[in-house]
Structures are given as structure tokens and as C-alpha cells.
Amino acid sequence: MSPYRSLYRQVLALLLLWTWALAGAWSADLEDIRARGELRHLGIPYANFVTGAGDGLDVELTQGFARYLGVRYQLVYSDFYSVIRDLLGKNVVRNGDAVDLEGDFPVRGDMIAAGFTVLPWRQQVLLYSEPIFPSQVMLIARADSPVRPIAGSDDLSSDIEETKALIKTHSLLVMEKTCLDPANYGLKGRGIELRAYTKSTNINEMVPALLNLDADLSLLDVPDLMIDMQKWAGKFKVIGPISEEQTLAAAFPKDAPRLREAYNDYLRQIKEDGTYDRLVQKYYPGIRRYFPAFFAPQ
């Protein structure tokens, strides 16, 4: 073989590799995904949204969305610390209420769907779909804790302040960069001993860590709470609310508005034909009694 031909092939291969790398460096909108023929779903093993066994509420919803678009479905596992970077190709750095995007990283997915809480700082860098599911963050304690549950009232704001006051000098288990980040709920700067759980980024481990005496109290969201109350029945108790009611939704890059719009159209369709209700009942039976207003007929 001519040395020139060999060199030409090497250069061509490098050009193809460079082109492929560039193609993965930016997020994709609806037309790009249809041209590629594949939707990459960034999922985080968490509660019954993404179980880690290939199913879950958000897994089945996103599989249905791929069928709606007429493309293949691919589940790409991530975690709460990395998932926005995997979507945008940028690290998210929070500076108070401001959010900066830094660095350049491979884009691994087209959308996030993993019981992903709508938070103001995330809204600065992401487009959210219409609400998929309700949630709320609660304070929990071991069953033998001297901290007693609040009585509760019709004033949620008062209940939240009463619950926060009960933390006092107790240590509190939290998980930063997730819906259990104390910065989301004004728990920093209050003299509370905050203990960040860093052994993993799996929210499912918060109750076992609490039972293992990693802290006196812990934050936990309602979807996980429903599962853990069955799994660890009688081992812990709910003290009261830490947050207002929240919504969970799918998230998209800012430059993928048509993909977000298509997802919203799909979500409206499956709510009308009953598919959504069947999936909610499959993965979260009983959730309607916690959030009757969210699931009330429109």
C-alpha cells in the first residue's frame, strides 16, 4: 500500500473521530433526535422512578415518549451530582442564588427523567416539562427519638417553621445537590449541625444511614418515604414538613425547546387516554391520598 494512501486513511479516521466528538459535544433538539433515530434518557436510580432494574415510572414514561417520536430508546444511568453535566456538557456551580456553567464534558443524554425536582436554581439552566409527579421534603427521625411529630395545622408555612425549630441542636443528615440539599430550605446558617451524606449519591440510602446512627434526624422526600415506610416499617417516624409541596418533571437543555414541547404534547395525550394513571398506580399506589389536589380531575 502506498504510504500516501495509508496517511490519507489515518487523517480521514481522525477527521471522522473529531466530527463524532463534536456531534456529542452539544445537546440535541427534536429534529436532531429524529435524524439520529435514538432518544437517550438520563436516569438516576431513585425510588420507583428509575429502579435500576430497567423499569420505573420515568423509565416507562420515557420509553413511551421514544415510541411517540418513532425513535429507539436508550437508558443512560447517571447520578444527582453528574446528571446536569451529562445533559449540558457543563459543570453546574452554585454561587448563592446564581448558577454558573463551567468546563467542557461529553454530552451523554438528551433529557433527564428521574423524579427530578423543579428547583429555582435548576430552572436557570434547564427547561422543565409540565409537572409529572408531586413531592415534598419531610423531616424524619428514628422511632426511638425523643423528637416528637408536630400536631399539624391548616397552615403549611407555620408547620414548616415548627418542624425546623425542632431540629435545634440535633444533627441533621442531608444530601447536597439533590432535593435534600439544606440550602434549598433555608437550613444553612441556622446553627444546625449538618451532616452531608457522601458515601453515595443514592437517596435510597438515607433511611438506612439514619438507622445506622449517622445523624439524629434526616431529610427525606415523600416518594422515597412511601417506599421506605413499607421497607423499614416501625423503624422511623415522620416529624413534619420541611418544604412546600414540590413538583417533579422531565428536564431538557435550554436549546431544546421543541423536544420539551413534544414531551408536553405526549404527556397530555397519555393523561387523556389513561396510560399515565395506570403507571402511577403501578409504581405509587396510594400517592393520591398524599396529594389529592395534584391528581384531581382537570
NUGU-212487 format. One record per residue: x, y, z of N, C-alpha, C in turn; residue in three letters. Coordinates in pm, whole numbers. Each point is the difference from the previous one (the first is absolute). Example, Ala and Ser with C-alpha at 12.3 -4.5 7.8 and 13.67 -1.06 7.14 Angstrom:
2
1319; -569; 780; -89; 119; 0; 90; 120; 0; ala
-35; 105; -72; 82; 119; 6; -77; 109; 73; ser
END
This chain:
298
84; -120; 0; -84; 120; 0; 87; 124; 0; met
-39; 100; -77; 75; 125; -7; 0; 67; 137; ser
118; 56; 40; 3; 70; 129; -93; 120; 2; pro
-22; 60; -119; -92; 114; -6; -143; -44; 27; tyr
-37; -119; -55; -135; -50; 23; -21; -33; 147; arg
104; -59; 62; -8; -34; 142; -17; 127; 84; ser
77; 104; -35; -10; 126; 73; -138; 61; -19; leu
-52; -9; -123; -133; 54; -30; -107; -67; 86; tyr
11; -132; 13; -99; -74; 80; 8; 40; 148; arg
122; 22; 48; 17; 40; 139; -62; 138; 25; gln
27; 91; -95; -57; 135; 13; -152; -5; -6; val
-54; -81; -94; -145; -13; -12; -62; -55; 127; leu
67; -101; 60; -51; -58; 124; -2; 103; 112; ala
106; 82; 7; 6; 104; 103; -109; 105; -21; leu
-25; 34; -128; -106; 97; -29; -137; -54; 39; leu
-22; -129; -29; -128; -61; 38; -16; -3; 151; leu
108; -33; 72; -4; -4; 146; -27; 139; 56; leu
66; 102; -60; -19; 137; 44; -143; 47; -24; trp
-55; -37; -115; -138; 35; -32; -97; -66; 96; thr
24; -128; 31; -85; -72; 95; 6; 64; 138; trp
122; 40; 42; 15; 63; 132; -75; 132; 6; ala
8; 78; -109; -72; 127; -2; -151; -22; 4; leu
-46; -102; -68; -144; -29; -3; -52; -30; 138; ala
85; -59; 86; -42; -32; 136; 24; 111; 99; gly
56; 114; -48; 37; 107; 90; -115; 95; 29; ala
-107; -6; -80; -113; 89; 20; -129; -80; 17; trp
-92; 63; 69; -130; -65; 18; -77; -1; -131; ser
-101; -85; -7; -75; -19; -123; -145; 38; 22; ala
-60; 63; -101; -142; 30; 4; -76; -108; -77; asp
-128; 18; -16; -88; -102; -55; 47; -50; -137; leu
35; 92; -90; 40; -41; -135; 126; -86; 2; glu
95; 35; 89; 125; -76; 9; -26; -142; 49; asp
-89; -14; 97; -30; -131; 56; -71; -88; -103; ile
-92; 60; -73; -67; -78; -105; 99; -39; -110; arg
94; 87; -32; 100; -33; -101; 94; -110; 50; ala
33; 5; 128; 86; -102; 59; -74; -132; 17; arg
-132; 11; 25; -81; -120; 18; 6; -60; 138; gly
41; 81; 99; 15; -54; 135; -19; 111; 102; glu
-71; -31; 109; -17; 90; 113; 78; -55; 118; leu
92; 80; 53; 82; -43; 114; -59; 59; 128; arg
-46; -89; 85; -66; 38; 125; 101; -7; 115; his
30; 114; 61; 86; 3; 118; -85; -32; 122; leu
24; -116; 59; -77; -44; 115; 89; -23; 121; gly
-53; 26; 117; 72; -16; 126; -74; -102; 85; ile
62; -109; 41; -70; -95; 87; -51; 71; 125; pro
-131; 8; 12; -60; 77; 108; -146; -40; 15; tyr
-34; -49; 119; -137; -40; 33; -56; -87; -113; ala
-125; 22; -38; -60; -78; -108; -7; 77; -131; asn
78; 107; -10; 6; 73; -126; 95; -70; -97; phe
117; -35; 50; 98; -80; -75; 51; -103; 99; val
-46; -123; -12; 29; -99; 104; 142; -53; -5; thr
65; 11; -115; 131; -61; -18; -10; -139; -59; gly
-123; -50; -14; -21; -133; -58; -60; 10; -141; ala
9; 119; -58; -51; 18; -136; -144; 43; -9; gly
-61; 34; 114; -138; 47; -4; -16; 116; 97; asp
-123; 41; 23; -29; 115; 85; -95; 94; -71; gly
-62; 90; 76; -97; 92; -59; 62; 83; -112; leu
114; 64; 27; 62; 84; -102; 58; -82; -115; asp
43; -120; 27; 49; -87; -107; -113; -31; -98; val
-114; -43; 54; -111; -35; -90; -57; 124; -71; glu
-4; 113; 70; -46; 122; -66; 91; 38; -116; leu
130; -10; 22; 94; 42; -104; 8; -102; -112; thr
-16; -127; 31; -11; -100; -106; -120; 31; -90; gln
-110; 38; 62; -119; 36; -78; 24; 125; -83; gly
77; 94; 54; 32; 122; -75; 84; -33; -123; phe
95; -92; 15; 82; -41; -115; -88; -63; -109; ala
-95; -83; 42; -93; -58; -99; -83; 110; -65; arg
-41; 98; 78; -79; 113; -52; 79; 75; -107; tyr
132; 11; 20; 85; 69; -98; 41; -91; -116; leu
-19; -130; 17; 40; -94; -104; 149; -26; -3; gly
65; 4; 119; 144; -24; 7; 30; -108; 103; val
123; -49; 0; 44; -99; 98; 16; 67; 137; arg
-8; -81; 103; 16; 46; 137; 129; -54; 58; tyr
76; 87; 70; 120; -46; 70; 1; 61; 139; gln
12; -83; 102; 12; 46; 139; 148; 16; 34; leu
38; 120; 41; 138; 31; 38; -1; 35; 149; val
62; -84; 82; -1; 25; 144; 95; 113; 37; tyr
-45; 81; 94; 82; 110; 52; -25; 9; 150; ser
37; 113; 62; -29; 24; 141; -32; 147; 18; asp
-47; 37; 119; -45; 136; 22; 114; 102; -9; phe
123; -42; 26; 113; 92; -8; 43; 25; -144; tyr
-21; -97; -88; 54; 7; -135; -104; 23; -108; ser
-128; -15; 31; -100; -11; -106; -14; 127; -83; val
9; 119; 61; -11; 122; -80; 123; 15; -89; ile
116; -35; 50; 121; 0; -84; -15; -97; -116; arg
-61; -116; 26; -20; -100; -106; -99; 50; -106; asp
-89; 91; 39; -97; 55; -95; 55; 120; -77; leu
71; 88; 70; 42; 127; -59; 146; 1; -45; leu
79; -96; 49; 143; 4; -31; 73; 106; 79; gly
-61; 46; 109; 58; 104; 85; -23; -35; 147; lys
97; 33; 83; -19; -13; 143; -84; 115; 52; asn
-89; -29; 94; -82; 103; 62; 64; 42; 131; val
25; 131; 14; 61; 54; 123; -97; 102; 58; val
-47; -26; 121; -92; 92; 67; 77; 100; 84; arg
-30; 128; -19; 57; 107; 80; -117; 79; 60; asn
-46; -46; 116; -119; 60; 57; -120; -33; -87; gly
-70; 104; -45; -116; -21; -88; 40; -7; -147; asp
125; 32; -29; 47; -1; -139; 56; -138; -36; ala
-11; -34; -129; 50; -128; -50; 91; 26; -120; val
120; -56; 3; 94; 13; -111; 23; -137; -63; asp
27; 0; -130; 34; -122; -72; 147; 7; -39; leu
74; -104; 34; 144; 1; -21; 48; -130; -63; glu
111; 9; -75; 66; -118; -55; -68; -51; -126; gly
59; -105; -55; -53; -67; -119; 9; -150; 21; asp
-113; -68; -11; -8; -143; 26; -88; -65; -106; phe
10; -130; -16; -86; -69; -98; -147; 12; 39; pro
-84; 21; -99; -145; -3; 21; -45; -144; -14; val
-60; -56; 106; -33; -142; 2; -149; -28; -20; arg
-84; 102; 6; -143; -24; -12; -74; 120; -53; gly
-127; -22; -35; -83; 104; -61; -102; 59; 97; asp
-32; -72; 105; -97; 48; 99; 22; -72; 132; met
-41; 66; 108; 7; -59; 134; -142; -35; 42; ile
-21; -121; 45; -129; -41; 56; 29; -101; 110; ala
-10; 49; 125; 40; -85; 113; -59; 51; 131; ala
-129; 35; -2; -55; 62; 120; 75; 129; 29; gly
23; 81; -103; 89; 116; 7; -78; 123; 47; phe
37; 49; 119; -74; 110; 63; 22; 132; -74; thr
-108; 74; -18; 10; 135; -57; 47; 94; 111; val
123; 50; -15; 59; 91; 98; 42; 128; -72; leu
-10; 115; 67; 32; 127; -67; 140; 4; -61; pro
99; -53; 69; 136; 7; -56; 14; -88; -123; trp
-71; -111; -4; 3; -86; -119; -71; 67; -118; arg
-105; 76; 30; -74; 66; -107; 84; 104; -74; gln
107; 45; 62; 88; 96; -66; 73; -61; -119; gln
19; -133; 2; 81; -62; -106; -75; -109; -76; val
-123; -33; 42; -75; -109; -62; -140; 45; -40; leu
-56; -69; -98; -142; 11; -32; -72; -118; 63; leu
-106; 26; 73; -77; -107; 61; -128; -26; -79; tyr
-43; -125; 2; -129; -36; -59; -111; 43; 94; ser
-122; -26; -43; -113; 14; 91; 20; -97; 117; glu
-57; 30; 118; 21; -88; 115; -40; -144; -28; pro
84; -92; 47; -26; -143; -15; -52; -60; 130; ile
51; 50; 113; -28; -66; 127; 18; 102; 112; phe
-73; -17; 111; 15; 90; 115; 103; -53; 100; pro
48; 89; 85; 92; -43; 106; 0; 104; 111; ser
74; -30; 103; 19; 91; 113; 113; -58; 83; gln
79; 85; 64; 110; -46; 84; -44; 4; 146; val
26; -109; 70; -43; -16; 139; 121; -20; 91; met
-21; 25; 127; 100; -30; 102; -37; -134; 64; leu
97; -90; 12; -27; -131; 59; 100; -27; 113; ile
-37; -93; 86; 85; -39; 113; -18; -149; 25; ala
95; -59; 71; -17; -140; 40; -120; -11; 93; arg
-59; -117; 3; -122; -20; 78; 21; 29; 148; ala
121; -23; 51; 26; 22; 142; 51; 140; 31; asp
-2; 90; -97; 48; 136; 20; -91; 76; 95; ser
57; 86; 86; -84; 83; 88; -72; 112; -75; pro
40; 27; -123; -67; 103; -80; -136; -53; -42; val
-105; 75; 34; -136; -46; -25; -57; 68; -125; arg
-85; -70; -74; -63; 61; -118; -85; 120; 40; pro
-8; 98; -89; -85; 116; 25; -147; -42; -15; ile
-87; 78; 60; -143; -31; -8; -55; 28; -139; ala
55; 100; -68; -48; 36; -133; -118; 94; 6; gly
-14; 82; -103; -109; 98; -5; -41; 23; -145; ser
-86; 98; -21; -39; 37; -135; 95; 100; -63; asp
101; 42; 75; 97; 99; -47; 134; -70; -24; asp
27; -34; -125; 123; -74; -32; 125; 79; 35; leu
0; 130; -22; 117; 82; 31; 33; -7; 149; ser
-102; 6; 84; 22; -11; 145; 51; -138; 37; ser
-55; -103; -64; 45; -137; 27; 148; -17; -37; asp
41; 61; -110; 140; -10; -42; 91; 66; 102; ile
-36; 119; 46; 83; 69; 100; 3; -76; 131; glu
-113; -58; 41; -3; -80; 123; 90; -122; -13; glu
-3; -64; -117; 85; -117; -23; 147; 38; 3; thr
37; 108; -68; 139; 45; -1; 49; 31; 141; lys
-86; 60; 83; 39; 36; 137; 33; -123; 84; ala
-60; -115; -35; 25; -122; 78; 141; -56; -23; leu
64; 42; -108; 135; -53; -28; 97; 47; 108; ile
-7; 128; 36; 79; 60; 109; 145; -47; -4; lys
42; -70; 104; 141; -43; 9; 21; -142; -52; thr
-101; -59; -60; 15; -135; -53; 79; 3; -132; his
72; -105; -27; 71; -11; -128; -99; -41; -109; ser
23; 53; -121; -94; -21; -110; 72; -57; -121; leu
-47; -114; -49; 58; -64; -117; -60; 60; -126; leu
86; 44; -91; -46; 66; -124; 81; -56; -117; val
-45; 31; -121; 74; -38; -120; 2; 120; -93; met
116; 60; -14; 13; 121; -81; -19; -30; -148; glu
-40; 104; -75; -22; -6; -144; -118; -88; -39; lys
-87; -29; 96; -121; -77; -27; -118; 76; 59; thr
-118; -61; -3; -115; 63; 64; 14; 1; 152; cys
101; -68; 55; 24; -3; 144; 115; 92; 40; leu
33; 94; -86; 105; 98; 29; -55; 102; 98; asp
65; 21; 115; -53; 94; 100; -7; 144; -51; pro
82; 33; -101; -2; 136; -55; -133; 32; -67; ala
-73; -103; -42; -130; 22; -65; -107; 46; 97; asn
21; -21; 131; -107; 20; 97; 40; 91; 116; tyr
103; 81; -21; 41; 96; 103; 52; -64; 126; gly
62; -117; -13; 51; -71; 118; 148; 28; 27; leu
64; 71; -91; 138; 40; 25; 1; 133; 75; lys
101; 17; 84; 11; 124; 75; -95; 11; 117; gly
-57; -112; 42; -92; 0; 115; 62; -67; 122; arg
129; -30; -8; 67; -66; 111; -27; -148; 8; gly
-58; -58; -105; -30; -143; -2; 125; -78; -37; ile
22; -112; 68; 111; -88; -37; -43; -84; -121; glu
46; 42; -115; -35; -67; -124; 105; -107; -32; leu
-47; -120; -24; 90; -110; -35; -34; -47; -142; arg
87; 34; -93; -24; -36; -141; 29; -149; -20; ala
-95; -69; -59; 21; -141; -32; 79; -7; -130; tyr
120; -57; 7; 90; 0; -116; 44; -140; -42; thr
-54; -104; 65; 42; -135; -37; -48; -39; -139; lys
-108; 64; -44; -49; -19; -136; -93; 117; -31; ser
-52; 3; -121; -97; 102; -38; -140; -60; -12; thr
-22; -111; 67; -127; -72; -7; -88; 39; 117; asn
-108; 73; -28; -92; 45; 105; -62; -119; 73; ile
-7; -115; -66; -58; -119; 62; 77; -42; 126; asn
122; 51; 18; 83; -40; 114; -19; 88; 123; glu
-85; 102; -9; -13; 93; 111; -60; -65; 125; met
-105; -79; -15; -60; -65; 117; 95; -101; 62; val
64; -91; -77; 97; -89; 61; 111; 75; 74; pro
45; 114; -54; 104; 79; 67; -53; 57; 131; ala
-124; 46; 0; -60; 51; 124; -9; -111; 104; leu
-44; -118; -42; -12; -114; 93; 136; -46; 48; leu
105; 30; -80; 137; -36; 37; 64; 106; 89; asn
-80; 97; 47; 44; 105; 92; 97; 99; -65; leu
-10; 20; -131; 85; 100; -65; -39; 141; 41; asp
-122; 20; 46; -46; 129; 51; -126; -23; 82; ala
-45; 104; 71; -120; -12; 83; -127; 6; -85; asp
3; 85; -101; -115; 24; -85; 44; -3; -146; leu
-97; -6; -89; 33; -1; -143; -111; 67; -79; ser
37; 48; -119; -98; 46; -97; -36; -117; -91; leu
-125; -2; -46; -43; -104; -95; -120; 53; -77; leu
-8; -34; -127; -112; 44; -82; -111; -105; 1; asp
-121; 43; -32; -117; -87; 13; 6; -125; -88; val
41; 8; -130; 5; -125; -78; 88; -107; 63; pro
117; 40; 50; 86; -96; 70; -63; -43; 132; asp
-64; 95; 67; -63; -28; 128; -104; -111; -12; leu
-80; 3; -106; -104; -101; -19; 59; -140; -9; met
112; -10; -70; 64; -131; -16; 67; -43; 130; ile
71; 94; 66; 76; -34; 121; -90; -29; 119; asp
-121; 56; 2; -91; -29; 111; -45; -146; -4; met
0; -58; -119; -31; -143; -12; 125; -85; 29; gln
112; 45; -55; 124; -77; 13; 53; 1; 143; lys
-13; 115; 68; 53; 15; 135; -114; 30; 98; trp
-108; -71; -13; -120; 24; 82; 33; -3; 149; ala
-43; 105; 71; 19; 8; 144; 139; 43; 43; gly
92; 24; -95; 139; 34; 35; 23; 151; 4; lys
-85; 78; -68; 17; 145; 3; -136; 67; -4; phe
-2; 130; 26; -126; 75; 4; 18; 133; -71; lys
-113; 53; -47; -1; 130; -67; -30; 107; 104; val
87; 103; 4; -16; 107; 98; -88; 112; -55; ile
23; 40; -124; -80; 107; -59; 61; 48; -130; gly
-62; 97; -67; 47; 46; -130; 116; 100; 10; pro
88; -8; -95; 112; 94; -12; -22; 93; -119; ile
-76; -47; -100; -21; 80; -121; -148; 15; -30; ser
-30; 94; -85; -131; 7; -63; -14; -121; -92; glu
-118; -22; -54; -14; -107; -99; 82; 35; -124; glu
64; -101; -58; 87; 18; -114; -55; -78; -119; gln
56; 27; -117; -35; -80; -117; 127; -59; -59; thr
-17; -118; -58; 107; -69; -70; -33; 2; -148; leu
103; 13; -84; -25; 11; -144; 122; -48; -76; ala
-18; -20; -130; 113; -30; -88; 73; 130; -31; ala
130; -9; -23; 81; 120; -25; 73; -13; -132; ala
14; 114; -68; 61; 6; -133; 97; 117; -7; phe
95; -4; -93; 88; 116; -18; -79; 123; -45; pro
53; 116; 29; -66; 124; -40; -15; 11; -151; lys
92; -64; -74; -7; 9; -146; -74; -118; -63; asp
-88; -64; 78; -83; -108; -54; -147; 27; 29; ala
-51; 118; -38; -140; 32; 34; -101; -88; -73; pro
31; -42; -122; -96; -81; -75; -9; -142; 58; arg
110; -50; 55; -4; -130; 65; -86; 8; 126; leu
16; 107; 76; -83; 19; 119; -147; 13; -38; arg
-28; 74; -107; -138; 16; -45; -61; -133; -43; glu
80; -82; -70; -49; -131; -43; -30; -87; 122; ala
84; 8; 104; -24; -79; 120; -129; 45; 69; tyr
-22; 130; 5; -124; 50; 61; -123; -49; -77; asn
9; -1; -133; -110; -51; -82; -25; -147; 31; asp
108; -77; 10; -9; -143; 32; -61; -19; 138; tyr
43; 81; 98; -50; -13; 136; -151; 28; 5; leu
-44; 102; -73; -144; 30; -4; -77; -117; -61; arg
56; -62; -102; -68; -111; -67; -17; -118; 93; gln
107; -38; 73; -11; -119; 86; -82; 27; 125; ile
-14; 127; 38; -91; 31; 110; -145; -13; -45; lys
-25; 34; -125; -136; -11; -53; -40; -145; -25; glu
94; -84; -44; -38; -138; -36; 12; -98; 117; asp
44; 49; 118; 5; -85; 118; 133; -68; 25; gly
94; 10; -93; 130; -65; 17; 73; 53; 122; thr
-1; 131; 18; 69; 62; 114; -56; -51; 132; tyr
-131; -3; 15; -61; -46; 125; 36; -145; 30; asp
5; -82; -103; 35; -142; 21; 144; -13; 49; arg
89; 80; -52; 141; -8; 42; 17; 53; 143; leu
-71; 107; 33; 7; 52; 136; -50; -105; 100; val
-110; -64; -32; -54; -104; 88; 96; -118; 12; gln
69; -32; -109; 94; -112; 1; 119; 26; 92; lys
55; 121; -5; 123; 28; 73; -20; 74; 131; tyr
-112; 73; 14; -24; 75; 123; -146; -11; 44; tyr
-48; -120; 29; -137; -13; 49; -14; 74; 134; pro
-104; 76; 14; -21; 74; 124; 49; 143; -2; gly
72; 40; -106; 56; 135; -4; -109; 106; -2; ile
-117; -35; -53; -107; 99; -15; -51; 51; 134; arg
10; -80; 103; -49; 49; 129; 97; 102; 62; arg
125; -2; -42; 97; 100; 47; -19; 133; -74; tyr
-33; -7; -128; -9; 119; -83; -129; -2; -82; phe
-115; 6; 64; -127; -10; -74; -18; 111; -103; pro
48; 122; 30; -18; 110; -93; 76; -22; -130; ala
121; -57; 10; 80; -22; -119; -69; -96; -95; phe
-62; -104; 54; -61; -104; -82; -150; 22; -24; phe
-51; 114; 44; -143; 27; -20; -29; 16; -149; ala
-114; -46; -49; -35; 17; -142; 2; 146; -40; pro
54; 26; -117; 11; 139; -47; -129; 43; -67; gln
END
